Amino acid sequence: MNFVAIDFETANRYRNSACAVGIVVGDENGVIDEYYSLINPQSSFEMQNIRVHGITQADVEKAPTFHDLWPTIKSYINNQVVVAHNASFDLSVLRASLDQYRFCYPTLQYLCSVMLSRQVWPNLPNYKLNTLADVHGIMLDHHHALADSRAVIDLLVKAIKDTRVTNLNQLLQDQSIVYGQLFERSYQTPKHKKKLVQETTKDFFA
């Protein structure tokens, strides 16, 4: 089965300030397709963000806006399984960008590779993408949106191999993880089933 990694970089503290997007399509064997673009956020850049990703206002002056790019981005992620490292950030950038232009949300399932990595490889010092890349020998130009997305695909392929399953759905089933979902003007975050049981029990006896 195919899955799609996505990564955004932002120009400032606001989630509707995407200045780059990297998208990589993969399966249990590795990368199938990829797409990258700078984005003109039509807003100012903050130094703390520039220090992270190195993209400046001058770099995006002639770049397309999110409005221009949305048809292409949508063609990759609509009705797909989408994966991001710290998915709460990247999916919030997507939602804020769509809200800015009053675009309809795509329908998709999504997964956080941080959550998955914690389950598959417990007891690591942390679960930052660069740490995981170092541990597993994955090439990474950290905070370049395309490189980050490639690394996420490589992590999923590694997780599938290390757990000796055949596909992502089986991996999630074995690790007791439930997909998050995005749908029109709403979403549900990915969940770990054991945590769900604990929360339900706590609510019952409250």
Secondary structure, 3 states (H helix, E strand, C coil): CCEEEEEEEECCCCCCCEEEEEEEEEECCEEEEEEEEECCCCCCCCHHHHHHHCCCCHHHCCCCCHHHHHHHHHHHHCCCEEEECCHHHHHHHHHHHHHHCCCCCCCEEEEEHHHHHHHHCCCCCCCCHHHHHHHHCCCCCCCCHHHHHHHHHHHHHHHHHHCCCCCHHHHHHHCCEECEEEECCEEECCEEHHHHHHHHHHHHHC
